Each structure stands twice: as structure tokens, then as C-alpha cells.
Amino acid sequence: MSNRLFQSMVLQLKESTNRVIGVIDMEGNVIACTDLPSIGERIPHVLTTLNNERDTAVATEGKTFKSLGGWSIQFGYAVFVQGEDQEAKMICNLAAVALNGVKSYYEEKYDKATFIKNIITDNIMLGDIYIRAKELHLMSEVLRAVFLVRPIEQVDVSLADAVQALFPDRQNDYVISLNENDVVLIKQVPEGTGAKDLVKIAQQIKDGVDVELKQKIMIGIGTVTDHIRDLGRIYKEAQMAIEVGKVFETERTIINYDNLGIGRLIYQLPVTLCEMFLQEVFKKNPIDALDQETLFTINKFFENNLNVSETARKLFVHRNTLVYRLEKIKKLTGLDLREFDDAITFKVALMVKKYLVSRGIKS
């Protein structure tokens, strides 16, 4: 917030009253005052009282104080008026209204959350990011992570409010509604934060939303960045985590970009290239020639790391029965899943097929 705006407003208010009017910041520093020599003085003794009495005027030591509206759990600024009488209280309340209007206008123009939203949606030039961050006193080089929260079904109440309640520190964490569905949490994280820590935060969001709204959600997690300019990139990672997860990780509701594996690569391939790949792999018969029982057997075989004995045990069939099924698959497709290279080719082919189906391409 610009101190000059506060100073300009209190000087205008001076024309309507002979009382001294001023503004202090959250550290008790007088940052604007009709009595110019008072600017720079400190009034620390009132801070605790103001934090406890956010909505009422407080009279103490010859002055009346009133907190100005703000995001922080602590007050950001407070107006004060000389005197402890009823007139001082009235002037203080009126000054608070006027100064809140100025503050709201300024924050609308230089709001941190709007600034962050412009970064992640690519609505600000790279060079302007540094300038605006400095104007907003927003640290550029701190560790931050992005979590994209998306309802699985239409939500009836504000998802953003529920997420904000879980992360009330609006000075370091930002909850942004991108549209009627998607909510983004940009969270400052400590040094050494790893993938498991990010998943724990995502689980906290999931559990909190479930308790508050009874709402099923998906959460995409981007990587951690140490510079504000990269927030757009890691937001897109969180987006991709959800999109790829919907195709290849259908049972999971928390998807980390770092764990997408080969699915991330397939998702970015052109459809025509995917179709050509399937045609080349399945020269004998198309993949659709395999029935559901055979596909189930194949997936179990992959889940058990191509171990015939373990897969047979999990399927409750004799080992020779599984070997027979694998031979049948080899005859149909030309691929022996007991061979590592063929198994990789088949696994990728299954994922490519799944991707094409998700795009509405059946053949």
C-alpha cells in the first residue's frame, strides 16, 4: 500500500476537522499524519489491542484507533484520531470508511492475488513481473508450489472459501478462483519440501473439502519453483497432472506431475502418430481383438512385474493355464509378454489406446 495515498487522504480530511488524524502500519509506525512531524514515530503499545478488536474503535492514551479492512489475520493498517471522546470516535469511524475506500481502490489495482492470477494465466509480460512484485512487496525468490483443485461433480457452494479456510495466511498463500470450477492454491513451502510433502498438503485439501462440503475433488500438483516468474509453468504442470491423470490414473484423485511417467509423453503426441503406432505394433490383429478377460490377465501380469508364478497365484489359476494364455496372446498379437522388450511395447500400446479412447477415437 502506498503511504502517499494515505497521506493525501488524511490531508483532505484535515479540512473537515481540527483533530490530528493519522495512519499506523502493522508494526506501529506512523506512516501518514496531518501533523507532519509525527510521521515516523512508533505507537507499538496499541498493536495487541487492535489485533483483538478488529471491528471496533479503541481509545487509549489520548487517541482513538480503528483497524482498516485487510486480508491478514493481523490488521494491516489502522487510523487514529487525537482524543478519546465520542467526537474522536465518530471522526475515527468516518476516517476509517474513507481510508478503506482508498485502500480498496489501491488493492484492486495492485492486488497480490490478481497479480498472481495474471502470472499463472500468462496475462503479464515477464519483464513486468519483477516490477509489479517489487511494487507489491512480494518476495520473488521463495519456494512455492501450485495445487489445482477441480470438482469431480458440480459444486453448489464456494470451493475457494473452503480451501481458503484451510490456508488462512493470505500474505504467503494465495487461493484463486480461475472459473466456476477450478481453484488454485499457490502455497509457500519450506526448504527441502519433496513430493511426499506436497501430497500431504494435497491430502489436507482433499480431507478438508470433504468434511466442509462433502465434495469429491481431483488435485493436480506441479513441481516446486524458487522464483515467482515460474508460477505459470508449474500451474500448467498441475493442469497436465489432472488431464493425464483422468486418462491413465482413473482411480487416483491426487496426481503429482512428477509421477506421470510415460503417460505425460503420450498425452502430448499427435493423434495421427498414435494411430500409426498401434497399426505398426498390431500387424496381425488390432488390439480390439483381445477380449476383456485377456486384457485383465495382461494387466495383472504387468502389475506383478512379468512374474508368471506370482500372476498365476493372484489370478487363482494354474501356472500352465497362464502360460497357455500368454501363448495365445503371442499368436494374436505377435508379442511375447514374457520378453521385456515386447512387454514394454505392449504396455505403451495399451496406454496409447486408452489415450485415443479418451479423445473419442474408438478405432
SULZI-V241892 format. One record per residue. N is the residue number from 1. RES is the residue in one letter. PHI is phi in degrees with one decimal (* if undefined). OMEGA is omega in degrees with one decimal (* if undefined). Layout:
n=[N | N]
res=[RES | RES]
phi=[PHI | PHI]
omega=[OMEGA | OMEGA]
This chain:
n=[1 | 2 | 3 | 4 | 5 | 6 | 7 | 8 | 9 | 10 | 11 | 12 | 13 | 14 | 15 | 16 | 17 | 18 | 19 | 20 | 21 | 22 | 23 | 24 | 25 | 26 | 27 | 28 | 29 | 30 | 31 | 32 | 33 | 34 | 35 | 36 | 37 | 38 | 39 | 40 | 41 | 42 | 43 | 44 | 45 | 46 | 47 | 48 | 49 | 50 | 51 | 52 | 53 | 54 | 55 | 56 | 57 | 58 | 59 | 60 | 61 | 62 | 63 | 64 | 65 | 66 | 67 | 68 | 69 | 70 | 71 | 72 | 73 | 74 | 75 | 76 | 77 | 78 | 79 | 80 | 81 | 82 | 83 | 84 | 85 | 86 | 87 | 88 | 89 | 90 | 91 | 92 | 93 | 94 | 95 | 96 | 97 | 98 | 99 | 100 | 101 | 102 | 103 | 104 | 105 | 106 | 107 | 108 | 109 | 110 | 111 | 112 | 113 | 114 | 115 | 116 | 117 | 118 | 119 | 120 | 121 | 122 | 123 | 124 | 125 | 126 | 127 | 128 | 129 | 130 | 131 | 132 | 133 | 134 | 135 | 136 | 137 | 138 | 139 | 140 | 141 | 142 | 143 | 144 | 145 | 146 | 147 | 148 | 149 | 150 | 151 | 152 | 153 | 154 | 155 | 156 | 157 | 158 | 159 | 160 | 161 | 162 | 163 | 164 | 165 | 166 | 167 | 168 | 169 | 170 | 171 | 172 | 173 | 174 | 175 | 176 | 177 | 178 | 179 | 180 | 181 | 182 | 183 | 184 | 185 | 186 | 187 | 188 | 189 | 190 | 191 | 192 | 193 | 194 | 195 | 196 | 197 | 198 | 199 | 200 | 201 | 202 | 203 | 204 | 205 | 206 | 207 | 208 | 209 | 210 | 211 | 212 | 213 | 214 | 215 | 216 | 217 | 218 | 219 | 220 | 221 | 222 | 223 | 224 | 225 | 226 | 227 | 228 | 229 | 230 | 231 | 232 | 233 | 234 | 235 | 236 | 237 | 238 | 239 | 240 | 241 | 242 | 243 | 244 | 245 | 246 | 247 | 248 | 249 | 250 | 251 | 252 | 253 | 254 | 255 | 256 | 257 | 258 | 259 | 260 | 261 | 262 | 263 | 264 | 265 | 266 | 267 | 268 | 269 | 270 | 271 | 272 | 273 | 274 | 275 | 276 | 277 | 278 | 279 | 280 | 281 | 282 | 283 | 284 | 285 | 286 | 287 | 288 | 289 | 290 | 291 | 292 | 293 | 294 | 295 | 296 | 297 | 298 | 299 | 300 | 301 | 302 | 303 | 304 | 305 | 306 | 307 | 308 | 309 | 310 | 311 | 312 | 313 | 314 | 315 | 316 | 317 | 318 | 319 | 320 | 321 | 322 | 323 | 324 | 325 | 326 | 327 | 328 | 329 | 330 | 331 | 332 | 333 | 334 | 335 | 336 | 337 | 338 | 339 | 340 | 341 | 342 | 343 | 344 | 345 | 346 | 347 | 348 | 349 | 350 | 351 | 352 | 353 | 354 | 355 | 356 | 357 | 358 | 359 | 360 | 361 | 362 | 363]
res=[M | S | N | R | L | F | Q | S | M | V | L | Q | L | K | E | S | T | N | R | V | I | G | V | I | D | M | E | G | N | V | I | A | C | T | D | L | P | S | I | G | E | R | I | P | H | V | L | T | T | L | N | N | E | R | D | T | A | V | A | T | E | G | K | T | F | K | S | L | G | G | W | S | I | Q | F | G | Y | A | V | F | V | Q | G | E | D | Q | E | A | K | M | I | C | N | L | A | A | V | A | L | N | G | V | K | S | Y | Y | E | E | K | Y | D | K | A | T | F | I | K | N | I | I | T | D | N | I | M | L | G | D | I | Y | I | R | A | K | E | L | H | L | M | S | E | V | L | R | A | V | F | L | V | R | P | I | E | Q | V | D | V | S | L | A | D | A | V | Q | A | L | F | P | D | R | Q | N | D | Y | V | I | S | L | N | E | N | D | V | V | L | I | K | Q | V | P | E | G | T | G | A | K | D | L | V | K | I | A | Q | Q | I | K | D | G | V | D | V | E | L | K | Q | K | I | M | I | G | I | G | T | V | T | D | H | I | R | D | L | G | R | I | Y | K | E | A | Q | M | A | I | E | V | G | K | V | F | E | T | E | R | T | I | I | N | Y | D | N | L | G | I | G | R | L | I | Y | Q | L | P | V | T | L | C | E | M | F | L | Q | E | V | F | K | K | N | P | I | D | A | L | D | Q | E | T | L | F | T | I | N | K | F | F | E | N | N | L | N | V | S | E | T | A | R | K | L | F | V | H | R | N | T | L | V | Y | R | L | E | K | I | K | K | L | T | G | L | D | L | R | E | F | D | D | A | I | T | F | K | V | A | L | M | V | K | K | Y | L | V | S | R | G | I | K | S]
phi=[* | -80.4 | -63.7 | -64.3 | -65.8 | -62.6 | -63.6 | -61.5 | -70.4 | -66.6 | -67.2 | -68.5 | -68.1 | -60.1 | -68.6 | -102.0 | -154.0 | -96.0 | -81.7 | -74.7 | -123.6 | -150.3 | -133.3 | -115.4 | -93.1 | -70.9 | -101.7 | 88.0 | -80.7 | -77.0 | -104.6 | -155.3 | -165.2 | -70.7 | -93.8 | -53.1 | -62.5 | -78.3 | -64.0 | 102.9 | -69.9 | -118.7 | -127.9 | -75.3 | -66.1 | -92.6 | -61.8 | -61.8 | -62.8 | -66.4 | -66.7 | -86.0 | -120.4 | -74.0 | -109.6 | -126.2 | -76.4 | -122.0 | -103.7 | -160.7 | 50.1 | 84.0 | -136.2 | -116.5 | -116.6 | -147.6 | -67.3 | -93.1 | -63.1 | -171.5 | -80.3 | -67.6 | -61.7 | -86.1 | -66.9 | -94.8 | -144.7 | -142.9 | -94.5 | -134.7 | -131.7 | -65.3 | 110.3 | -121.3 | -83.8 | -64.0 | -64.7 | -61.8 | -63.4 | -63.8 | -63.0 | -62.8 | -64.1 | -65.8 | -64.8 | -63.6 | -61.9 | -63.7 | -70.4 | -63.5 | -63.3 | -63.2 | -63.1 | -63.2 | -61.7 | -63.1 | -68.9 | -65.1 | -81.6 | -125.9 | -68.9 | -64.7 | -64.6 | -63.5 | -60.8 | -61.4 | -61.1 | -64.2 | -67.1 | -72.2 | -101.5 | 58.8 | -104.6 | -145.9 | -75.0 | -56.0 | -64.6 | -75.3 | -61.0 | -64.3 | -64.4 | -66.4 | -60.5 | -67.3 | -61.4 | -88.0 | 55.1 | -103.7 | -65.8 | -84.3 | -106.7 | -132.6 | -76.3 | -136.6 | -128.1 | -118.0 | -122.8 | -100.0 | -106.8 | -131.7 | -64.7 | -75.6 | -120.5 | -61.0 | -95.8 | -89.6 | -119.2 | -71.2 | -68.3 | -60.7 | -63.6 | -65.9 | -69.9 | -61.2 | -63.1 | -78.5 | -131.3 | -77.3 | -76.6 | -79.7 | -83.7 | -118.4 | -117.3 | -126.3 | -108.1 | -127.0 | -87.1 | -85.0 | -157.3 | -67.9 | -114.9 | -78.2 | -125.2 | -115.9 | -107.8 | -102.2 | -116.4 | -76.2 | -123.1 | -76.8 | -58.6 | 87.7 | -65.6 | -115.3 | -59.3 | -64.7 | -65.8 | -65.6 | -64.5 | -62.5 | -64.6 | -61.5 | -65.1 | -61.9 | -63.4 | -59.5 | -66.1 | -64.3 | -67.3 | -63.6 | -69.1 | -75.8 | -116.8 | 54.7 | -113.4 | -84.0 | -134.2 | -112.2 | -128.5 | -100.6 | -115.5 | -88.3 | -80.9 | -91.4 | -119.2 | -106.8 | -143.1 | -62.8 | -66.2 | -93.5 | -61.8 | -62.1 | -66.3 | -75.5 | -65.4 | -65.0 | -63.9 | -64.2 | -59.5 | -64.3 | -57.5 | -68.7 | -64.7 | -69.7 | -61.3 | -63.7 | -90.4 | -108.0 | -126.1 | -64.7 | -88.1 | -100.5 | -113.4 | -119.2 | -123.5 | -97.9 | -54.3 | -65.6 | -106.6 | -74.0 | 60.2 | -69.6 | -58.5 | -63.7 | -69.6 | -60.5 | -60.7 | -96.6 | -79.9 | -64.1 | -58.4 | -62.1 | -67.6 | -64.3 | -64.7 | -61.9 | -61.7 | -63.3 | -64.6 | -72.7 | -72.8 | -104.2 | -73.8 | -72.6 | -139.9 | -67.1 | -62.6 | -68.1 | -72.3 | -83.9 | -79.3 | -64.1 | -63.9 | -66.6 | -64.2 | -63.6 | -62.3 | -62.4 | -63.5 | -65.6 | -63.6 | -67.8 | -61.1 | -102.5 | 56.4 | 62.6 | -91.5 | -64.2 | -63.3 | -66.4 | -65.0 | -59.5 | -64.5 | -69.2 | -88.9 | 59.3 | -127.8 | -70.1 | -56.8 | -65.4 | -64.8 | -65.9 | -59.8 | -60.1 | -63.9 | -65.6 | -65.1 | -63.8 | -64.2 | -63.7 | -66.2 | -73.3 | -111.1 | 83.6 | -114.8 | -96.3 | -69.1 | -79.7 | -92.5 | -56.9 | -62.6 | -65.6 | -64.7 | -62.3 | -58.4 | -68.4 | -60.8 | -63.6 | -61.6 | -61.1 | -68.6 | -63.4 | -61.7 | -61.6 | -64.2 | -63.3 | -62.4 | -64.9 | -91.3 | 83.7 | -104.2 | -88.1 | -87.8]
omega=[-178.3 | 178.1 | -178.9 | 178.0 | 177.1 | -178.7 | 178.6 | -178.0 | -178.9 | 176.6 | 175.1 | 179.3 | -180.0 | -178.8 | -176.6 | -178.2 | 176.6 | 178.2 | 173.0 | 178.5 | 179.2 | 179.6 | 173.3 | 176.4 | -173.4 | 176.5 | 178.4 | 179.2 | 175.0 | -175.7 | 176.5 | -177.9 | 175.8 | 173.5 | -169.7 | 179.7 | -179.0 | -179.5 | -177.8 | 176.4 | 179.2 | 175.9 | -172.5 | -171.9 | -175.1 | -171.8 | -178.8 | 179.6 | -179.6 | 177.9 | -179.9 | -177.6 | -173.4 | -169.8 | -177.8 | 176.1 | -176.7 | 179.2 | 179.6 | 174.1 | 172.8 | 179.8 | 174.0 | -174.3 | 174.5 | 179.3 | 172.6 | -179.5 | 178.9 | -177.9 | -168.4 | 173.0 | 171.7 | 176.9 | 178.0 | -179.8 | 174.8 | 175.3 | 174.6 | 179.5 | 178.3 | 178.4 | 179.5 | -177.4 | -179.1 | 178.4 | 178.1 | 178.9 | 179.6 | 180.0 | -179.7 | 179.0 | 178.2 | 178.8 | 178.8 | 177.6 | -178.5 | -178.0 | 175.1 | 177.6 | 177.9 | -178.8 | -179.7 | 178.6 | -179.2 | -177.4 | 176.0 | -180.0 | -175.1 | -177.5 | -177.3 | -178.5 | 177.1 | 177.6 | 178.3 | 179.6 | 178.7 | 178.3 | -173.7 | 178.6 | 177.1 | 178.2 | 177.7 | -179.7 | -175.9 | -178.3 | -179.5 | -178.9 | -178.2 | -178.3 | -177.4 | 178.2 | 178.5 | 177.9 | -177.2 | -177.0 | 179.9 | -177.8 | -177.6 | -171.8 | 171.5 | -179.0 | 178.4 | 175.4 | -179.4 | 176.4 | 177.4 | -177.4 | -177.0 | 177.8 | 174.4 | 173.7 | 179.4 | -178.7 | -176.6 | -179.3 | -172.2 | 175.3 | -179.2 | 179.9 | 180.0 | 178.6 | 179.7 | 178.9 | 179.2 | -177.8 | -172.3 | -178.7 | -174.7 | 176.4 | -177.4 | -179.0 | -175.9 | 176.7 | -172.7 | 173.2 | -179.5 | 178.7 | -176.4 | -179.4 | -170.1 | 174.0 | -178.8 | 171.9 | 171.4 | -172.3 | 173.1 | -175.7 | -178.8 | 176.5 | 177.9 | 178.7 | -179.2 | -177.2 | -179.3 | 178.5 | 179.2 | 178.5 | 177.9 | 177.8 | 178.7 | 178.8 | 176.2 | 177.3 | -177.8 | -179.1 | -179.1 | 179.1 | 179.5 | 179.5 | -174.6 | -171.3 | -172.4 | -173.5 | 176.3 | -176.8 | 168.1 | 179.5 | 174.4 | -177.1 | 173.9 | 176.2 | 178.7 | 177.2 | 179.0 | 178.4 | -175.2 | -178.1 | -176.8 | -179.1 | 178.3 | -179.7 | -176.5 | 171.5 | 178.0 | 174.9 | 178.4 | 175.5 | -178.4 | 179.2 | 179.6 | -177.2 | 178.9 | 179.3 | 179.1 | -178.6 | -169.8 | -177.9 | -170.0 | -179.0 | -175.7 | 177.8 | 173.6 | -174.7 | -180.0 | -180.0 | -177.8 | -176.1 | -177.6 | 177.4 | -175.5 | 177.8 | 178.9 | 179.9 | -178.2 | -176.6 | -176.8 | 179.7 | 174.2 | -178.8 | -177.9 | 178.9 | 177.6 | 179.5 | 177.2 | -179.7 | -179.9 | 179.3 | 179.9 | -178.1 | -176.2 | -178.5 | -177.0 | -179.1 | 176.6 | -178.8 | 179.2 | 179.1 | 179.9 | 179.8 | -174.8 | 179.2 | 179.6 | 178.7 | 177.8 | 177.9 | -179.8 | -178.8 | 177.4 | 178.6 | 177.3 | -179.5 | -178.2 | 171.8 | 176.2 | 179.1 | -175.0 | -176.1 | -178.2 | 179.3 | 178.3 | 179.5 | -179.3 | 179.7 | -178.6 | 176.8 | 177.3 | -179.6 | -179.6 | 177.3 | 178.6 | 178.2 | 178.1 | -179.6 | 179.5 | 176.5 | 178.1 | 178.2 | 179.7 | 179.6 | -177.9 | -170.9 | -175.7 | -178.7 | 176.9 | -174.0 | 175.7 | 175.9 | -172.9 | -177.9 | 178.4 | 179.9 | 177.9 | 179.9 | -178.1 | 179.7 | 178.7 | 179.8 | 177.5 | 179.8 | 177.6 | 178.0 | 179.5 | 178.7 | 179.9 | 178.2 | 179.0 | 178.3 | 178.3 | -178.8 | -174.4 | -173.8 | *]
